[in-house]
Amino acid sequence: MKHRLFLAIDVPSSPIIELQSRLEKLGLPISWEKPEKLHLTLNFIGRVSSDQLGGVSRVIKSAIYQFNKLTVSLPFLETLYQRHDQTLLYLAASSPDLVPLQKAVCAGLDSIKFPQPRRFLPHVTIGKLKRTDPTTTKRVIDIMSNFDYQPVSSFEVDHLTLYESLLSSKGSTYQKIANFRLSTP
């Protein structure tokens, strides 16, 4: 059996739900990400057989052993427009150890033949613009760029979570597979 896996940082949902509520009042054609799906993806691993799951877990443990707990901030509200994909509404994530942590896991996964993309945009997707015409898309992007975003509080990360993404005709759901603790200084 194959499992569609990704490694993520769990984020506190309450402040993001409050932000979504403020944004919802603008009446824009946005589908909001559900609270149980809010996360920051570090590595999309892809399809992993049950036999490979232990190796993936060992690589993650080995890659993160040198990293301490980290504090993540979400300083910017942004949109990501992609011509043939949905436009995303997201919170940019920042922490001094975030990129090195992600790259360490990438190197480990590459070594066991799970190729990783070199580009990493740390973010938390909070909504997706419903498919619409280009004029509406531009209007929504303009409104978002002028929105008075007050950054949500920084949060401490003491573990990473391995998720399985389960796809169905109703969309995806995530199931926690394992947690990996970061070191305590």
KOLPASE-230366 format. One record per atom (N, C-alpha, C): residue number from 1; atom name; z, y, x. Coordinates in nm, 4 decimals, decimal comma. Example, Ala and Ser with C-alpha at 12.3 -4.5 7.8 and 13.67 -1.06 7.14 Angstrom:
BEGIN
1 / N / 0,7800 / -0,5690 / 1,3190
1 / CA / 0,7800 / -0,4500 / 1,2300
1 / C / 0,7800 / -0,3300 / 1,3200
2 / N / 0,7080 / -0,2250 / 1,2850
2 / CA / 0,7140 / -0,1060 / 1,3670
2 / C / 0,7870 / 0,0030 / 1,2900
//
This chain:
BEGIN
1 / N / 0,0000 / -0,1185 / 0,0844
1 / CA / 0,0000 / 0,0000 / 0,0000
1 / C / 0,0000 / 0,1244 / 0,0887
2 / N / -0,0778 / 0,2241 / 0,0513
2 / CA / -0,0853 / 0,3498 / 0,1254
2 / C / 0,0000 / 0,4553 / 0,0567
3 / N / 0,0659 / 0,5362 / 0,1395
3 / CA / 0,1500 / 0,6456 / 0,0917
3 / C / 0,0912 / 0,7757 / 0,1445
4 / N / 0,0764 / 0,8753 / 0,0587
4 / CA / 0,0248 / 1,0069 / 0,0986
4 / C / 0,1456 / 1,0927 / 0,1339
5 / N / 0,1677 / 1,1146 / 0,2648
5 / CA / 0,2928 / 1,1748 / 0,3122
5 / C / 0,2751 / 1,3144 / 0,3709
6 / N / 0,3829 / 1,3919 / 0,3598
6 / CA / 0,3910 / 1,5190 / 0,4321
6 / C / 0,5363 / 1,5455 / 0,4688
7 / N / 0,5549 / 1,6202 / 0,5785
7 / CA / 0,6871 / 1,6578 / 0,6267
7 / C / 0,7098 / 1,8036 / 0,5907
8 / N / 0,8255 / 1,8334 / 0,5312
8 / CA / 0,8477 / 1,9682 / 0,4802
8 / C / 0,9902 / 2,0159 / 0,5018
9 / N / 1,0044 / 2,1454 / 0,4852
9 / CA / 1,1356 / 2,2104 / 0,4798
9 / C / 1,1617 / 2,2420 / 0,3331
10 / N / 1,2757 / 2,1973 / 0,2838
10 / CA / 1,3156 / 2,2312 / 0,1471
10 / C / 1,3594 / 2,3774 / 0,1458
11 / N / 1,3212 / 2,4486 / 0,0414
11 / CA / 1,3583 / 2,5897 / 0,0304
11 / C / 1,4444 / 2,6093 / -0,0939
12 / N / 1,5367 / 2,7071 / -0,0888
12 / CA / 1,6173 / 2,7336 / -0,2083
12 / C / 1,5276 / 2,7883 / -0,3202
13 / N / 1,5344 / 2,7266 / -0,4358
13 / CA / 1,4412 / 2,7640 / -0,5427
13 / C / 1,4864 / 2,8850 / -0,6254
14 / N / 1,6158 / 2,9083 / -0,6385
14 / CA / 1,6647 / 3,0148 / -0,7280
14 / C / 1,6047 / 3,1522 / -0,6996
15 / N / 1,6068 / 3,2010 / -0,5746
15 / CA / 1,5492 / 3,3347 / -0,5522
15 / C / 1,3976 / 3,3387 / -0,5755
16 / N / 1,3312 / 3,2263 / -0,5525
16 / CA / 1,1863 / 3,2227 / -0,5730
16 / C / 1,1553 / 3,2204 / -0,7227
17 / N / 1,2367 / 3,1500 / -0,7993
17 / CA / 1,2190 / 3,1481 / -0,9450
17 / C / 1,2378 / 3,2899 / -1,0007
18 / N / 1,3362 / 3,3620 / -0,9487
18 / CA / 1,3581 / 3,5011 / -0,9911
18 / C / 1,2357 / 3,5870 / -0,9594
19 / N / 1,1789 / 3,5684 / -0,8396
19 / CA / 1,0593 / 3,6423 / -0,8012
19 / C / 0,9419 / 3,6054 / -0,8931
20 / N / 0,9247 / 3,4775 / -0,9198
20 / CA / 0,8178 / 3,4344 / -1,0099
20 / C / 0,8332 / 3,5003 / -1,1474
21 / N / 0,9563 / 3,5110 / -1,1952
21 / CA / 0,9819 / 3,5744 / -1,3255
21 / C / 0,9409 / 3,7217 / -1,3238
22 / N / 0,9731 / 3,7908 / -1,2145
22 / CA / 0,9317 / 3,9319 / -1,2011
22 / C / 0,7797 / 3,9430 / -1,2007
23 / N / 0,7157 / 3,8541 / -1,1268
23 / CA / 0,5695 / 3,8585 / -1,1172
23 / C / 0,5027 / 3,8183 / -1,2488
24 / N / 0,5645 / 3,7270 / -1,3205
24 / CA / 0,5089 / 3,6799 / -1,4472
24 / C / 0,4959 / 3,7951 / -1,5473
25 / N / 0,5858 / 3,8918 / -1,5380
25 / CA / 0,5832 / 4,0069 / -1,6294
25 / C / 0,4580 / 4,0924 / -1,6112
26 / N / 0,3862 / 4,0722 / -1,5001
26 / CA / 0,2625 / 4,1464 / -1,4768
26 / C / 0,1469 / 4,0915 / -1,5615
27 / N / 0,1672 / 3,9736 / -1,6216
27 / CA / 0,0667 / 3,9153 / -1,7098
27 / C / -0,0602 / 3,8707 / -1,6396
28 / N / -0,0477 / 3,8270 / -1,5177
28 / CA / -0,1647 / 3,7845 / -1,4399
28 / C / -0,1955 / 3,6367 / -1,4639
29 / N / -0,3209 / 3,5964 / -1,4461
29 / CA / -0,3583 / 3,4564 / -1,4697
29 / C / -0,3178 / 3,3650 / -1,3531
30 / N / -0,1878 / 3,3433 / -1,3404
30 / CA / -0,1340 / 3,2641 / -1,2294
30 / C / -0,0579 / 3,1445 / -1,2843
31 / N / -0,0816 / 3,0281 / -1,2256
31 / CA / -0,0036 / 2,9078 / -1,2560
31 / C / 0,1091 / 2,9030 / -1,1534
32 / N / 0,2316 / 2,9043 / -1,2002
32 / CA / 0,3466 / 2,9100 / -1,1099
32 / C / 0,3849 / 2,7711 / -1,0614
33 / N / 0,4200 / 2,7628 / -0,9361
33 / CA / 0,4657 / 2,6363 / -0,8779
33 / C / 0,6022 / 2,6027 / -0,9377
34 / N / 0,6212 / 2,4776 / -0,9766
34 / CA / 0,7474 / 2,4347 / -1,0360
34 / C / 0,8570 / 2,4318 / -0,9294
35 / N / 0,9833 / 2,4559 / -0,9701
35 / CA / 1,0935 / 2,4592 / -0,8735
35 / C / 1,1027 / 2,3341 / -0,7856
36 / N / 1,0775 / 2,2161 / -0,8432
36 / CA / 1,0897 / 2,0922 / -0,7658
36 / C / 0,9760 / 2,0743 / -0,6654
37 / N / 0,8764 / 2,1611 / -0,6709
37 / CA / 0,7647 / 2,1510 / -0,5774
37 / C / 0,7667 / 2,2601 / -0,4704
38 / N / 0,8654 / 2,3481 / -0,4743
38 / CA / 0,8732 / 2,4552 / -0,3748
38 / C / 0,9184 / 2,3975 / -0,2406
39 / N / 0,8383 / 2,4204 / -0,1385
39 / CA / 0,8687 / 2,3691 / -0,0046
39 / C / 0,7809 / 2,4403 / 0,0974
40 / N / 0,8123 / 2,4210 / 0,2224
40 / CA / 0,7314 / 2,4710 / 0,3328
40 / C / 0,6782 / 2,3488 / 0,4073
41 / N / 0,5487 / 2,3235 / 0,3985
41 / CA / 0,4909 / 2,2068 / 0,4650
41 / C / 0,4805 / 2,2317 / 0,6149
42 / N / 0,5393 / 2,1420 / 0,6935
42 / CA / 0,5228 / 2,1470 / 0,8387
42 / C / 0,4012 / 2,0664 / 0,8806
43 / N / 0,3898 / 1,9450 / 0,8277
43 / CA / 0,2820 / 1,8546 / 0,8676
43 / C / 0,2362 / 1,7727 / 0,7484
44 / N / 0,1072 / 1,7797 / 0,7194
44 / CA / 0,0498 / 1,6873 / 0,6231
44 / C / 0,0075 / 1,5657 / 0,7042
45 / N / 0,0666 / 1,4531 / 0,6764
45 / CA / 0,0442 / 1,3335 / 0,7577
45 / C / -0,0742 / 1,2544 / 0,7051
46 / N / -0,0893 / 1,2501 / 0,5738
46 / CA / -0,2010 / 1,1778 / 0,5142
46 / C / -0,1604 / 1,0400 / 0,4670
47 / N / -0,2583 / 0,9533 / 0,4547
47 / CA / -0,2347 / 0,8182 / 0,4032
47 / C / -0,1748 / 0,7295 / 0,5111
48 / N / -0,0585 / 0,6727 / 0,4797
48 / CA / 0,0180 / 0,5898 / 0,5730
48 / C / 0,0479 / 0,4574 / 0,5036
49 / N / 0,0180 / 0,3483 / 0,5708
49 / CA / 0,0490 / 0,2178 / 0,5124
49 / C / 0,1997 / 0,1923 / 0,5232
50 / N / 0,2499 / 0,1017 / 0,4419
50 / CA / 0,3918 / 0,0658 / 0,4471
50 / C / 0,4302 / 0,0174 / 0,5867
51 / N / 0,3386 / -0,0532 / 0,6542
51 / CA / 0,3642 / -0,1026 / 0,7904
51 / C / 0,3780 / 0,0103 / 0,8918
52 / N / 0,3130 / 0,1229 / 0,8680
52 / CA / 0,3139 / 0,2351 / 0,9623
52 / C / 0,4302 / 0,3309 / 0,9389
53 / N / 0,4982 / 0,3171 / 0,8268
53 / CA / 0,6036 / 0,4111 / 0,7888
53 / C / 0,7157 / 0,4183 / 0,8921
54 / N / 0,7572 / 0,3052 / 0,9462
54 / CA / 0,8629 / 0,3040 / 1,0476
54 / C / 0,8220 / 0,3791 / 1,1728
55 / N / 0,6976 / 0,3620 / 1,2163
55 / CA / 0,6473 / 0,4327 / 1,3344
55 / C / 0,6425 / 0,5825 / 1,3128
56 / N / 0,5999 / 0,6245 / 1,1943
56 / CA / 0,5958 / 0,7670 / 1,1622
56 / C / 0,7377 / 0,8244 / 1,1651
57 / N / 0,8329 / 0,7532 / 1,1073
57 / CA / 0,9721 / 0,7999 / 1,1068
57 / C / 1,0275 / 0,8114 / 1,2490
58 / N / 0,9991 / 0,7120 / 1,3335
58 / CA / 1,0466 / 0,7169 / 1,4730
58 / C / 0,9878 / 0,8365 / 1,5475
59 / N / 0,8597 / 0,8631 / 1,5260
59 / CA / 0,7949 / 0,9759 / 1,5928
59 / C / 0,8588 / 1,1083 / 1,5485
60 / N / 0,8848 / 1,1221 / 1,4194
60 / CA / 0,9463 / 1,2460 / 1,3696
60 / C / 1,0849 / 1,2636 / 1,4317
61 / N / 1,1668 / 1,1582 / 1,4302
61 / CA / 1,3013 / 1,1665 / 1,4900
61 / C / 1,2942 / 1,2068 / 1,6367
62 / N / 1,2022 / 1,1448 / 1,7085
62 / CA / 1,1876 / 1,1743 / 1,8513
62 / C / 1,1410 / 1,3182 / 1,8745
63 / N / 1,0495 / 1,3653 / 1,7911
63 / CA / 0,9935 / 1,4998 / 1,8088
63 / C / 1,0944 / 1,6100 / 1,7788
64 / N / 1,1874 / 1,5855 / 1,6873
64 / CA / 1,2772 / 1,6940 / 1,6452
64 / C / 1,4144 / 1,6888 / 1,7109
65 / N / 1,4432 / 1,5860 / 1,7914
65 / CA / 1,5782 / 1,5711 / 1,8465
65 / C / 1,6231 / 1,6945 / 1,9247
66 / N / 1,5298 / 1,7672 / 1,9867
66 / CA / 1,5642 / 1,8815 / 2,0708
66 / C / 1,5816 / 2,0113 / 1,9925
67 / N / 1,5584 / 2,0072 / 1,8617
67 / CA / 1,5642 / 2,1295 / 1,7818
67 / C / 1,6953 / 2,1401 / 1,7052
68 / N / 1,7550 / 2,2600 / 1,7141
68 / CA / 1,8772 / 2,2899 / 1,6397
68 / C / 1,8414 / 2,3399 / 1,5007
69 / N / 1,9453 / 2,3516 / 1,4187
69 / CA / 1,9273 / 2,4144 / 1,2878
69 / C / 1,8544 / 2,5473 / 1,3087
70 / N / 1,7781 / 2,5861 / 1,2090
70 / CA / 1,7098 / 2,7145 / 1,2216
70 / C / 1,7259 / 2,7959 / 1,0954
71 / N / 1,7072 / 2,9250 / 1,1106
71 / CA / 1,7126 / 3,0167 / 0,9980
71 / C / 1,5705 / 3,0626 / 0,9698
72 / N / 1,5306 / 3,0480 / 0,8448
72 / CA / 1,3948 / 3,0841 / 0,8041
72 / C / 1,4024 / 3,2051 / 0,7119
73 / N / 1,3148 / 3,3012 / 0,7376
73 / CA / 1,3034 / 3,4162 / 0,6480
73 / C / 1,1670 / 3,4104 / 0,5803
74 / N / 1,1570 / 3,4764 / 0,4670
74 / CA / 1,0326 / 3,4831 / 0,3900
74 / C / 0,9991 / 3,6315 / 0,3719
75 / N / 0,9506 / 3,6956 / 0,4799
75 / CA / 0,9395 / 3,8419 / 0,4812
75 / C / 0,8245 / 3,9026 / 0,4015
76 / N / 0,7195 / 3,8243 / 0,3699
76 / CA / 0,6028 / 3,8838 / 0,3063
76 / C / 0,5538 / 3,8014 / 0,1876
77 / N / 0,5093 / 3,8717 / 0,0852
77 / CA / 0,4393 / 3,8120 / -0,0273
77 / C / 0,2905 / 3,8331 / 0,0000
78 / N / 0,2135 / 3,7260 / 0,0017
78 / CA / 0,0730 / 3,7346 / 0,0399
78 / C / -0,0145 / 3,6565 / -0,0574
79 / N / -0,1449 / 3,6829 / -0,0499
79 / CA / -0,2440 / 3,6018 / -0,1203
79 / C / -0,3374 / 3,5428 / -0,0163
80 / N / -0,3861 / 3,4252 / -0,0452
80 / CA / -0,4840 / 3,3597 / 0,0417
80 / C / -0,6061 / 3,3312 / -0,0431
81 / N / -0,7090 / 3,4108 / -0,0200
81 / CA / -0,8334 / 3,3937 / -0,0944
81 / C / -0,9254 / 3,3028 / -0,0147
82 / N / -0,9736 / 3,1987 / -0,0805
82 / CA / -1,0716 / 3,1088 / -0,0219
82 / C / -1,1834 / 3,0964 / -0,1236
83 / N / -1,3023 / 3,1274 / -0,0820
83 / CA / -1,4142 / 3,1416 / -0,1741
83 / C / -1,4315 / 3,0235 / -0,2697
84 / N / -1,4216 / 2,9023 / -0,2208
84 / CA / -1,4478 / 2,7867 / -0,3067
84 / C / -1,3199 / 2,7113 / -0,3460
85 / N / -1,2056 / 2,7654 / -0,3144
85 / CA / -1,0782 / 2,7055 / -0,3525
85 / C / -0,9987 / 2,8055 / -0,4342
86 / N / -0,8887 / 2,7565 / -0,4915
86 / CA / -0,8020 / 2,8478 / -0,5663
86 / C / -0,7382 / 2,9490 / -0,4715
87 / N / -0,7189 / 3,0693 / -0,5218
87 / CA / -0,6469 / 3,1715 / -0,4474
87 / C / -0,4975 / 3,1412 / -0,4605
88 / N / -0,4289 / 3,1378 / -0,3471
88 / CA / -0,2861 / 3,1075 / -0,3459
88 / C / -0,2038 / 3,2345 / -0,3397
89 / N / -0,0896 / 3,2311 / -0,4041
89 / CA / 0,0111 / 3,3349 / -0,3909
89 / C / 0,1254 / 3,2679 / -0,3163
90 / N / 0,1652 / 3,3242 / -0,2024
90 / CA / 0,2648 / 3,2561 / -0,1196
90 / C / 0,3579 / 3,3541 / -0,0503
91 / N / 0,4679 / 3,2990 / -0,0016
91 / CA / 0,5626 / 3,3738 / 0,0805
91 / C / 0,5439 / 3,3276 / 0,2242
92 / N / 0,5124 / 3,4210 / 0,3122
92 / CA / 0,4979 / 3,3886 / 0,4539
92 / C / 0,6360 / 3,3541 / 0,5088
93 / N / 0,6424 / 3,2515 / 0,5921
93 / CA / 0,7703 / 3,2060 / 0,6486
93 / C / 0,7754 / 3,2398 / 0,7969
94 / N / 0,8957 / 3,2716 / 0,8427
94 / CA / 0,9122 / 3,3106 / 0,9818
94 / C / 1,0445 / 3,2583 / 1,0379
95 / N / 1,0375 / 3,2097 / 1,1626
95 / CA / 1,1550 / 3,1671 / 1,2391
95 / C / 1,1062 / 3,1427 / 1,3806
96 / N / 1,1844 / 3,1809 / 1,4818
96 / CA / 1,1380 / 3,1619 / 1,6197
96 / C / 1,1033 / 3,0165 / 1,6542
97 / N / 1,1746 / 2,9201 / 1,5960
97 / CA / 1,1500 / 2,7795 / 1,6308
97 / C / 1,0562 / 2,7070 / 1,5353
98 / N / 1,0051 / 2,7754 / 1,4357
98 / CA / 0,9226 / 2,7092 / 1,3351
98 / C / 0,7924 / 2,6538 / 1,3940
99 / N / 0,7200 / 2,7350 / 1,4660
99 / CA / 0,5927 / 2,6895 / 1,5245
99 / C / 0,6168 / 2,5834 / 1,6321
100 / N / 0,7121 / 2,6029 / 1,7259
100 / CA / 0,7368 / 2,4959 / 1,8235
100 / C / 0,7782 / 2,3631 / 1,7588
101 / N / 0,8575 / 2,3695 / 1,6527
101 / CA / 0,8989 / 2,2487 / 1,5810
101 / C / 0,7768 / 2,1792 / 1,5213
102 / N / 0,6929 / 2,2539 / 1,4552
102 / CA / 0,5730 / 2,1977 / 1,3935
102 / C / 0,4811 / 2,1375 / 1,4994
103 / N / 0,4659 / 2,2061 / 1,6111
103 / CA / 0,3778 / 2,1559 / 1,7178
103 / C / 0,4333 / 2,0290 / 1,7822
104 / N / 0,5653 / 2,0204 / 1,7951
104 / CA / 0,6267 / 1,8990 / 1,8514
104 / C / 0,5985 / 1,7791 / 1,7612
105 / N / 0,6116 / 1,7985 / 1,6307
105 / CA / 0,5821 / 1,6900 / 1,5373
105 / C / 0,4325 / 1,6568 / 1,5420
106 / N / 0,3472 / 1,7591 / 1,5506
106 / CA / 0,2016 / 1,7368 / 1,5623
106 / C / 0,1699 / 1,6475 / 1,6818
107 / N / 0,2275 / 1,6794 / 1,7960
107 / CA / 0,1998 / 1,6017 / 1,9173
107 / C / 0,2412 / 1,4563 / 1,8986
108 / N / 0,3569 / 1,4343 / 1,8385
108 / CA / 0,4027 / 1,2981 / 1,8137
108 / C / 0,3116 / 1,2226 / 1,7181
109 / N / 0,2714 / 1,2884 / 1,6103
109 / CA / 0,1831 / 1,2230 / 1,5131
109 / C / 0,0448 / 1,1969 / 1,5730
110 / N / -0,0049 / 1,2903 / 1,6527
110 / CA / -0,1331 / 1,2686 / 1,7222
110 / C / -0,1258 / 1,1437 / 1,8094
111 / N / -0,0106 / 1,1242 / 1,8749
111 / CA / 0,0030 / 1,0120 / 1,9686
111 / C / -0,0031 / 0,8760 / 1,8994
112 / N / 0,0252 / 0,8725 / 1,7693
112 / CA / 0,0159 / 0,7442 / 1,6968
112 / C / -0,1023 / 0,7455 / 1,5988
113 / N / -0,2012 / 0,8269 / 1,6332
113 / CA / -0,3295 / 0,8273 / 1,5613
113 / C / -0,3239 / 0,8835 / 1,4194
114 / N / -0,2387 / 0,9839 / 1,3994
114 / CA / -0,2408 / 1,0616 / 1,2760
114 / C / -0,2773 / 1,2043 / 1,3154
115 / N / -0,4069 / 1,2331 / 1,3268
115 / CA / -0,4516 / 1,3640 / 1,3761
115 / C / -0,3977 / 1,4779 / 1,2907
116 / N / -0,3602 / 1,5838 / 1,3590
116 / CA / -0,3021 / 1,6999 / 1,2933
116 / C / -0,3892 / 1,8223 / 1,3168
117 / N / -0,3997 / 1,9092 / 1,2158
117 / CA / -0,4767 / 2,0322 / 1,2354
117 / C / -0,4056 / 2,1225 / 1,3361
118 / N / -0,4799 / 2,1978 / 1,4093
118 / CA / -0,4222 / 2,2871 / 1,5104
118 / C / -0,3738 / 2,4188 / 1,4499
119 / N / -0,4290 / 2,4553 / 1,3359
119 / CA / -0,3914 / 2,5817 / 1,2714
119 / C / -0,2702 / 2,5569 / 1,1808
120 / N / -0,1724 / 2,6441 / 1,1911
120 / CA / -0,0515 / 2,6308 / 1,1099
120 / C / -0,0170 / 2,7670 / 1,0527
121 / N / -0,0134 / 2,7768 / 0,9213
121 / CA / 0,0253 / 2,8985 / 0,8522
121 / C / 0,1539 / 2,8677 / 0,7759
122 / N / 0,2695 / 2,8992 / 0,8362
122 / CA / 0,3956 / 2,8663 / 0,7682
122 / C / 0,4134 / 2,9506 / 0,6414
123 / N / 0,4234 / 2,8818 / 0,5276
123 / CA / 0,4325 / 2,9528 / 0,4011
123 / C / 0,4902 / 2,8619 / 0,2923
124 / N / 0,5304 / 2,9277 / 0,1846
124 / CA / 0,5761 / 2,8593 / 0,0644
124 / C / 0,4849 / 2,9056 / -0,0487
125 / N / 0,4053 / 2,8148 / -0,1025
125 / CA / 0,3181 / 2,8489 / -0,2147
125 / C / 0,4039 / 2,8641 / -0,3398
126 / N / 0,3900 / 2,9798 / -0,4065
126 / CA / 0,4689 / 3,0027 / -0,5277
126 / C / 0,3819 / 3,0053 / -0,6530
127 / N / 0,2501 / 3,0173 / -0,6344
127 / CA / 0,1607 / 3,0186 / -0,7490
127 / C / 0,0158 / 3,0087 / -0,7061
128 / N / -0,0682 / 2,9782 / -0,8031
128 / CA / -0,2126 / 2,9684 / -0,7789
128 / C / -0,2838 / 3,0464 / -0,8878
129 / N / -0,3791 / 3,1266 / -0,8462
129 / CA / -0,4587 / 3,2022 / -0,9411
129 / C / -0,5479 / 3,1055 / -1,0171
130 / N / -0,5418 / 3,1129 / -1,1485
130 / CA / -0,6281 / 3,0273 / -1,2303
130 / C / -0,7731 / 3,0657 / -1,2021
131 / N / -0,8616 / 2,9678 / -1,2098
131 / CA / -1,0042 / 2,9957 / -1,1842
131 / C / -1,0508 / 3,1058 / -1,2780
132 / N / -1,1127 / 3,2052 / -1,2194
132 / CA / -1,1537 / 3,3215 / -1,2965
132 / C / -1,2745 / 3,3866 / -1,2290
133 / N / -1,3185 / 3,4966 / -1,2826
133 / CA / -1,4332 / 3,5664 / -1,2250
133 / C / -1,3906 / 3,6465 / -1,1010
134 / N / -1,4861 / 3,6809 / -1,0136
134 / CA / -1,4536 / 3,7526 / -0,8893
134 / C / -1,3858 / 3,8883 / -0,9117
135 / N / -1,4206 / 3,9566 / -1,0201
135 / CA / -1,3601 / 4,0869 / -1,0476
135 / C / -1,2110 / 4,0713 / -1,0765
136 / N / -1,1746 / 3,9718 / -1,1574
136 / CA / -1,0339 / 3,9479 / -1,1878
136 / C / -0,9596 / 3,9044 / -1,0619
137 / N / -1,0211 / 3,8187 / -0,9826
137 / CA / -0,9586 / 3,7741 / -0,8577
137 / C / -0,9276 / 3,8939 / -0,7695
138 / N / -1,0230 / 3,9839 / -0,7525
138 / CA / -1,0008 / 4,1019 / -0,6687
138 / C / -0,8896 / 4,1890 / -0,7272
139 / N / -0,8882 / 4,2041 / -0,8597
139 / CA / -0,7847 / 4,2857 / -0,9245
139 / C / -0,6458 / 4,2261 / -0,8989
140 / N / -0,6330 / 4,0938 / -0,9112
140 / CA / -0,5041 / 4,0277 / -0,8872
140 / C / -0,4625 / 4,0453 / -0,7415
141 / N / -0,5542 / 4,0276 / -0,6493
141 / CA / -0,5223 / 4,0449 / -0,5069
141 / C / -0,4761 / 4,1879 / -0,4801
142 / N / -0,5426 / 4,2863 / -0,5398
142 / CA / -0,5017 / 4,4271 / -0,5244
142 / C / -0,3626 / 4,4512 / -0,5812
143 / N / -0,3349 / 4,3962 / -0,6992
143 / CA / -0,2031 / 4,4133 / -0,7605
143 / C / -0,0949 / 4,3513 / -0,6713
144 / N / -0,1225 / 4,2329 / -0,6180
144 / CA / -0,0249 / 4,1661 / -0,5308
144 / C / -0,0002 / 4,2457 / -0,4035
145 / N / -0,1049 / 4,3062 / -0,3482
145 / CA / -0,0870 / 4,3817 / -0,2240
145 / C / -0,0044 / 4,5086 / -0,2466
146 / N / 0,0012 / 4,5562 / -0,3712
146 / CA / 0,0805 / 4,6757 / -0,4025
146 / C / 0,2150 / 4,6432 / -0,4676
147 / N / 0,2438 / 4,5159 / -0,4870
147 / CA / 0,3685 / 4,4757 / -0,5516
147 / C / 0,4871 / 4,5076 / -0,4599
148 / N / 0,5943 / 4,5596 / -0,5165
148 / CA / 0,7139 / 4,5942 / -0,4394
148 / C / 0,7976 / 4,4680 / -0,4161
149 / N / 0,7609 / 4,3939 / -0,3134
149 / CA / 0,8304 / 4,2693 / -0,2810
149 / C / 0,9552 / 4,2991 / -0,2005
150 / N / 1,0678 / 4,2551 / -0,2522
150 / CA / 1,1945 / 4,2622 / -0,1796
150 / C / 1,2200 / 4,1232 / -0,1235
151 / N / 1,2136 / 4,1051 / 0,0092
151 / CA / 1,2264 / 3,9695 / 0,0659
151 / C / 1,3496 / 3,8959 / 0,0149
152 / N / 1,3275 / 3,7688 / -0,0186
152 / CA / 1,4395 / 3,6852 / -0,0597
152 / C / 1,5252 / 3,6574 / 0,0627
153 / N / 1,6483 / 3,6190 / 0,0410
153 / CA / 1,7417 / 3,5962 / 0,1511
153 / C / 1,6925 / 3,4855 / 0,2439
154 / N / 1,7213 / 3,5044 / 0,3731
154 / CA / 1,6940 / 3,3994 / 0,4708
154 / C / 1,7799 / 3,2788 / 0,4366
155 / N / 1,7381 / 3,1626 / 0,4831
155 / CA / 1,8152 / 3,0419 / 0,4551
155 / C / 1,8188 / 2,9539 / 0,5796
156 / N / 1,9243 / 2,8742 / 0,5876
156 / CA / 1,9427 / 2,7858 / 0,7022
156 / C / 1,8808 / 2,6491 / 0,6729
157 / N / 1,8176 / 2,5942 / 0,7742
157 / CA / 1,7534 / 2,4629 / 0,7626
157 / C / 1,8249 / 2,3672 / 0,8565
158 / N / 1,8846 / 2,2614 / 0,8012
158 / CA / 1,9543 / 2,1638 / 0,8848
158 / C / 1,8867 / 2,0267 / 0,8841
159 / N / 1,7785 / 2,0151 / 0,8040
159 / CA / 1,7055 / 1,8875 / 0,7999
159 / C / 1,5616 / 1,9105 / 0,7560
160 / N / 1,4784 / 1,8131 / 0,7835
160 / CA / 1,3407 / 1,8099 / 0,7355
160 / C / 1,3304 / 1,6936 / 0,6382
161 / N / 1,2391 / 1,7030 / 0,5440
161 / CA / 1,2237 / 1,5984 / 0,4436
161 / C / 1,0825 / 1,5413 / 0,4485
162 / N / 1,0762 / 1,4088 / 0,4502
162 / CA / 0,9491 / 1,3390 / 0,4403
162 / C / 0,9253 / 1,3090 / 0,2928
163 / N / 0,8122 / 1,3580 / 0,2405
163 / CA / 0,7780 / 1,3406 / 0,1001
163 / C / 0,6543 / 1,2533 / 0,0861
164 / N / 0,6493 / 1,1838 / -0,0265
164 / CA / 0,5261 / 1,1189 / -0,0683
164 / C / 0,4704 / 1,2006 / -0,1840
165 / N / 0,3430 / 1,2336 / -0,1752
165 / CA / 0,2751 / 1,3065 / -0,2810
165 / C / 0,2056 / 1,2039 / -0,3698
166 / N / 0,2460 / 1,2012 / -0,4952
166 / CA / 0,1905 / 1,1073 / -0,5924
166 / C / 0,0925 / 1,1835 / -0,6814
167 / N / -0,0331 / 1,1422 / -0,6799
167 / CA / -0,1365 / 1,2106 / -0,7565
167 / C / -0,1616 / 1,1409 / -0,8891
168 / N / -0,1820 / 1,2215 / -0,9920
168 / CA / -0,2169 / 1,1668 / -1,1239
168 / C / -0,3090 / 1,2660 / -1,1936
169 / N / -0,3551 / 1,2310 / -1,3107
169 / CA / -0,4427 / 1,3209 / -1,3861
169 / C / -0,3698 / 1,4489 / -1,4283
170 / N / -0,2370 / 1,4463 / -1,4279
170 / CA / -0,1570 / 1,5635 / -1,4651
170 / C / -0,1196 / 1,6487 / -1,3450
171 / N / -0,1654 / 1,6107 / -1,2261
171 / CA / -0,1321 / 1,6852 / -1,1048
171 / C / -0,0496 / 1,5995 / -1,0107
172 / N / 0,0136 / 1,6631 / -0,9162
172 / CA / 0,0921 / 1,5888 / -0,8180
172 / C / 0,2419 / 1,6038 / -0,8442
173 / N / 0,3148 / 1,5027 / -0,8031
173 / CA / 0,4607 / 1,5079 / -0,8005
173 / C / 0,5024 / 1,4613 / -0,6622
174 / N / 0,6216 / 1,5009 / -0,6207
174 / CA / 0,6688 / 1,4667 / -0,4870
174 / C / 0,7922 / 1,3785 / -0,4965
175 / N / 0,7957 / 1,2786 / -0,4117
175 / CA / 0,9103 / 1,1885 / -0,4051
175 / C / 0,9642 / 1,1913 / -0,2623
176 / N / 1,0959 / 1,2136 / -0,2494
176 / CA / 1,1582 / 1,2151 / -0,1175
176 / C / 1,1634 / 1,0732 / -0,0622
177 / N / 1,1203 / 1,0595 / 0,0634
177 / CA / 1,1220 / 0,9305 / 0,1310
177 / C / 1,2386 / 0,9232 / 0,2307
178 / N / 1,2569 / 1,0327 / 0,3076
178 / CA / 1,3623 / 1,0344 / 0,4096
178 / C / 1,3958 / 1,1767 / 0,4486
179 / N / 1,5181 / 1,1955 / 0,4979
179 / CA / 1,5606 / 1,3217 / 0,5577
179 / C / 1,5814 / 1,2989 / 0,7062
180 / N / 1,5511 / 1,4026 / 0,7853
180 / CA / 1,5694 / 1,3979 / 0,9302
180 / C / 1,6527 / 1,5194 / 0,9700
181 / N / 1,7717 / 1,4932 / 1,0210
181 / CA / 1,8655 / 1,6001 / 1,0575
181 / C / 1,8249 / 1,6677 / 1,1867
182 / N / 1,8363 / 1,8011 / 1,1855
182 / CA / 1,8197 / 1,8781 / 1,3078
182 / C / 1,9537 / 1,8813 / 1,3793
183 / N / 1,9527 / 1,9065 / 1,5082
183 / CA / 2,0765 / 1,9081 / 1,5866
183 / C / 2,1621 / 2,0274 / 1,5469
184 / N / 2,2909 / 2,0150 / 1,5729
184 / CA / 2,3838 / 2,1239 / 1,5528
184 / C / 2,4214 / 2,1783 / 1,6898
185 / N / 2,4038 / 2,3091 / 1,7108
185 / CA / 2,4333 / 2,3658 / 1,8448
185 / C / 2,5787 / 2,3530 / 1,8832
//
